[in-house]
């Protein structure tokens, strides 16, 4: 499955200048770039997409896969969740989106049923371990979950498609166009 699988990582809305305003032109541009990259991956035979379902990048990408699946039923969405209750403290609209995506996913896998220190890191590593490609929305910060996931993927020799959330352009690695 590695050659036909892509995992997602990226920042939560608090790290973006538009925060939770998905109508902001920068967020719209980022989602357009993500849609283009996921579409190109599907065109070259990637059929399995893994999302950790954190707010922001993870849910944007999961929703894109579900939207693309309408035209390409070969696409599978795998939700790799750190624990039950991941979205319990989110806003009503974010929780509704989360549960709608998880309900429509092809596969749902929990790292743990209960939260524990490190379950998010374990989730991120599981995402990388299951995919040959990592699609990352990464602003270059050296600390945080996205940075750690990108470093883990680099050490594991994964192909990384990195998108700068502010431009949004491919920062480095393979360009699928």
NUGU-562255 format. One record per residue (C-alpha): x, y, z. Coordinates in Angstrom, 3 decimals, always signed. Example, Ala and Ser with C-alpha at 12.3 -4.5 7.8 and 13.67 -1.06 7.14 Angstrom:
2
+----------+----------+----------+
|        X |        Y |        Z |
+----------+----------+----------+
|  +12.300 |   -4.500 |   +7.800 |
|  +13.670 |   -1.060 |   +7.140 |
+----------+----------+----------+
This chain:
177
+----------+----------+----------+
|        X |        Y |        Z |
+----------+----------+----------+
|   +0.000 |   +0.000 |   +0.000 |
|   +2.945 |   +2.372 |   +0.625 |
|   +3.279 |   +3.376 |   -3.042 |
|   -0.423 |   +4.144 |   -3.299 |
|   -0.814 |   +5.905 |   +0.065 |
|   -0.475 |   +9.513 |   +1.167 |
|   -0.719 |  +10.884 |   +4.701 |
|   -1.536 |  +14.472 |   +5.618 |
|   -0.001 |  +16.748 |   +8.218 |
|   -0.241 |  +20.446 |   +8.785 |
|   -1.135 |  +23.246 |  +11.080 |
|   -4.277 |  +23.883 |  +13.032 |
|   -6.228 |  +27.094 |  +12.358 |
|   -4.539 |  +28.964 |  +15.231 |
|   -1.257 |  +28.850 |  +13.247 |
|   -2.775 |  +30.437 |  +10.142 |
|   -3.152 |  +34.221 |   +9.826 |
|   -6.813 |  +33.714 |   +8.834 |
|   -7.371 |  +31.477 |  +11.878 |
|  -10.884 |  +29.982 |  +11.522 |
|  -12.103 |  +32.180 |   +8.632 |
|  -12.203 |  +29.701 |   +5.762 |
|  -13.638 |  +32.382 |   +3.459 |
|  -10.346 |  +34.317 |   +3.666 |
|   -8.714 |  +34.369 |   +0.230 |
|   -5.503 |  +32.820 |   +1.646 |
|   -7.423 |  +29.851 |   +3.048 |
|   -9.319 |  +29.470 |   -0.230 |
|   -5.986 |  +29.498 |   -2.123 |
|   -4.524 |  +26.881 |   +0.235 |
|   -7.526 |  +24.599 |   -0.230 |
|   -7.255 |  +25.013 |   -4.008 |
|   -3.580 |  +23.997 |   -3.880 |
|   -4.414 |  +21.011 |   -1.666 |
|   -7.183 |  +19.955 |   -4.043 |
|   -4.763 |  +20.202 |   -6.968 |
|   -2.077 |  +18.150 |   -5.232 |
|   -4.500 |  +15.456 |   -4.018 |
|   -6.031 |  +15.272 |   -7.514 |
|   -2.581 |  +14.854 |   -9.069 |
|   -1.714 |  +12.131 |   -6.578 |
|   -4.924 |  +10.305 |   -7.483 |
|   -4.076 |  +10.643 |  -11.181 |
|   -0.743 |   +8.859 |  -10.632 |
|   -2.337 |   +5.986 |   -8.716 |
|   -2.497 |   +7.088 |   -5.091 |
|   -5.781 |   +5.723 |   -3.769 |
|   -5.387 |   +5.669 |   +0.024 |
|   -5.282 |   +8.906 |   +1.992 |
|   -4.604 |   +9.060 |   +5.740 |
|   -5.797 |  +11.917 |   +7.943 |
|   -5.201 |  +12.388 |  +11.657 |
|   -8.353 |  +14.539 |  +11.725 |
|   -6.943 |  +17.480 |  +13.684 |
|   -8.640 |  +20.798 |  +12.977 |
|   -7.281 |  +22.712 |  +10.012 |
|   -5.105 |  +20.963 |   +7.448 |
|   -6.155 |  +17.427 |   +8.380 |
|   -9.868 |  +18.108 |   +8.086 |
|   -9.403 |  +20.273 |   +4.967 |
|   -7.601 |  +17.372 |   +3.255 |
|  -10.052 |  +14.728 |   +4.470 |
|  -12.966 |  +16.764 |   +3.116 |
|  -11.172 |  +17.184 |   -0.223 |
|  -10.691 |  +13.399 |   -0.497 |
|  -14.383 |  +12.853 |   +0.202 |
|  -15.314 |  +15.465 |   -2.425 |
|  -12.982 |  +13.901 |   -5.020 |
|  -14.286 |  +10.424 |   -4.202 |
|  -17.631 |  +11.396 |   -5.768 |
|  -15.922 |  +11.314 |   -9.184 |
|  -13.303 |   +8.693 |   -8.319 |
|  -14.782 |   +5.956 |   -6.090 |
|  -11.376 |   +4.207 |   -5.945 |
|  -10.217 |   +6.790 |   -3.378 |
|  -10.200 |   +5.678 |   +0.259 |
|  -10.118 |   +7.901 |   +3.311 |
|   -8.451 |   +6.451 |   +6.411 |
|   -8.989 |   +8.395 |   +9.650 |
|   -6.239 |   +7.672 |  +12.166 |
|   -7.484 |   +9.110 |  +15.447 |
|   -5.326 |   +9.641 |  +18.532 |
|   -8.173 |   +8.844 |  +20.944 |
|  -11.911 |   +8.926 |  +21.372 |
|  -13.177 |  +12.397 |  +22.120 |
|  -10.552 |  +14.151 |  +19.984 |
|  -13.088 |  +16.797 |  +18.944 |
|  -14.945 |  +17.129 |  +22.251 |
|  -13.634 |  +20.627 |  +23.013 |
|  -13.972 |  +22.001 |  +19.505 |
|  -16.666 |  +24.425 |  +18.379 |
|  -20.052 |  +22.980 |  +17.437 |
|  -19.408 |  +23.490 |  +13.720 |
|  -15.932 |  +21.921 |  +13.888 |
|  -17.294 |  +18.916 |  +15.814 |
|  -20.084 |  +18.511 |  +13.278 |
|  -17.574 |  +18.533 |  +10.399 |
|  -15.323 |  +16.073 |  +12.226 |
|  -18.122 |  +13.580 |  +12.882 |
|  -19.466 |  +13.901 |   +9.331 |
|  -16.018 |  +13.128 |   +7.896 |
|  -15.368 |  +10.213 |  +10.263 |
|  -18.809 |   +8.764 |   +9.440 |
|  -18.004 |   +8.860 |   +5.706 |
|  -14.449 |   +7.500 |   +6.044 |
|  -13.630 |   +4.091 |   +4.619 |
|  -11.515 |   +3.126 |   +7.625 |
|  -11.264 |   +4.509 |  +11.174 |
|   -8.360 |   +3.505 |  +13.410 |
|   -7.762 |   +4.644 |  +16.997 |
|   -4.286 |   +4.840 |  +18.501 |
|   -5.966 |   +4.608 |  +21.906 |
|   -9.504 |   +4.734 |  +23.200 |
|   -8.407 |   +7.100 |  +26.005 |
|   -6.242 |  +10.206 |  +25.804 |
|   -2.693 |   +9.901 |  +27.114 |
|   +0.396 |  +12.107 |  +26.838 |
|   +1.938 |  +11.167 |  +23.530 |
|   -1.146 |   +9.816 |  +21.742 |
|   -0.991 |  +12.680 |  +19.209 |
|   +2.676 |  +11.905 |  +18.478 |
|   +1.845 |   +8.204 |  +18.166 |
|   -0.961 |   +9.102 |  +15.746 |
|   +1.398 |  +11.209 |  +13.623 |
|   +3.972 |   +8.432 |  +13.456 |
|   +1.314 |   +5.898 |  +12.510 |
|   +0.237 |   +8.192 |   +9.662 |
|   +3.786 |   +8.327 |   +8.293 |
|   +4.379 |   +4.603 |   +8.835 |
|   +1.365 |   +3.725 |   +6.673 |
|   +2.119 |   +5.966 |   +3.695 |
|   +4.897 |   +6.427 |   +1.175 |
|   +4.072 |  +10.102 |   +0.666 |
|   +3.483 |  +12.891 |   +3.185 |
|   +1.562 |  +15.971 |   +2.041 |
|   +2.488 |  +18.668 |   +4.553 |
|   +1.216 |  +22.197 |   +5.041 |
|   +4.180 |  +23.550 |   +6.942 |
|   +5.255 |  +27.079 |   +7.843 |
|   +8.827 |  +26.143 |   +8.767 |
|   +8.511 |  +26.360 |  +12.559 |
|  +11.001 |  +24.076 |  +14.252 |
|   +8.676 |  +23.066 |  +17.112 |
|   +5.267 |  +21.443 |  +17.162 |
|   +3.485 |  +18.397 |  +15.827 |
|   +3.776 |  +19.282 |  +12.151 |
|   +7.525 |  +19.890 |  +12.423 |
|   +8.009 |  +16.611 |  +14.292 |
|   +5.945 |  +14.719 |  +11.706 |
|   +7.929 |  +16.179 |   +8.804 |
|  +11.212 |  +15.257 |  +10.526 |
|   +9.944 |  +11.727 |  +11.208 |
|   +8.938 |  +11.341 |   +7.551 |
|  +12.359 |  +12.606 |   +6.424 |
|  +14.131 |  +10.070 |   +8.667 |
|  +11.833 |   +7.321 |   +7.369 |
|  +12.743 |   +8.221 |   +3.780 |
|   +9.233 |   +9.232 |   +2.772 |
|   +8.542 |  +11.433 |   -0.194 |
|   +7.361 |  +14.790 |   +1.139 |
|   +5.237 |  +17.307 |   -0.700 |
|   +5.500 |  +20.484 |   +1.321 |
|   +3.186 |  +23.457 |   +0.868 |
|   +3.850 |  +26.858 |   +2.400 |
|   +0.497 |  +27.918 |   +3.878 |
|   +1.126 |  +31.591 |   +3.209 |
|   +1.963 |  +31.517 |   -0.482 |
|   +0.642 |  +28.591 |   -1.035 |
|   +3.326 |  +27.051 |   -3.153 |
|   +5.361 |  +23.911 |   -3.038 |
|   +8.264 |  +24.615 |   -0.727 |
|  +10.397 |  +21.664 |   -1.785 |
|  +10.158 |  +18.065 |   -2.920 |
|   +8.333 |  +16.585 |   -5.861 |
|   +6.047 |  +18.817 |   -7.864 |
|   +3.338 |  +16.687 |   -9.409 |
|   +2.505 |  +19.090 |  -12.241 |
+----------+----------+----------+
